């Protein structure tokens, strides 16, 4: 699998992978938080607390 990805990269093709459901859900949650902050539905301290609760360490 790694060799196939390396070959695709060398030939200029994109190396796309299926995103996991958990990753998609996490990104949606972060996008919603950012939208709420932008629309002034959340204040900065609440936003930072929410971001701190959903941080994923990889």
N, C-alpha and C positions, 0 to 999 in steps of 0.2 A: 504494500500500500504506500509506503513512504517512497519507494522507488518510482511508482507510478506518478505520485505527486511531484517529485523532482523532475521527471521527464516532462510532465505537463508545464511546469514552471519554465523549464529551459526552452520549450517550444513556443512559449508565449501564450499558452492557454491558461484560463483562470482555474485556480484550484478552489472549487467550492465544496463545502461540506454542509451537511444537514445540521441545522441548529437544534439544540436540545430544547424541549418544552420548558424546562426550568430556566434556561438562559433567556428565552423569549419572554417568559413571565417576569423575570427580574428586570429586563430592559423596559417592558411596559410599565412596571411599577415606577421605575426611575423617571420615565418620560412623563407619567402622570404627576409625579411630585414636582418636576420642573415646570410643567404647565400650570399647576396650582400656584407656584411661587410667582410665575410671570403674570398670572391674572390676579395677583394679590389676595388669593384665598388662603394662603399660608404666609405667616411672617417668617423672617429669616431664622430665628431660634427654633421654631417648630420644624422648619425645613431641614435644618442641620441635624436635629434630633432624629428625624425620620430617616435621613440619609445614613446617619450613624447606626441605626437599627438594621438597615438592610445591606450593609457593606458585606461583600463576599470576598474572603481572602482565598486566593488561589495558590 
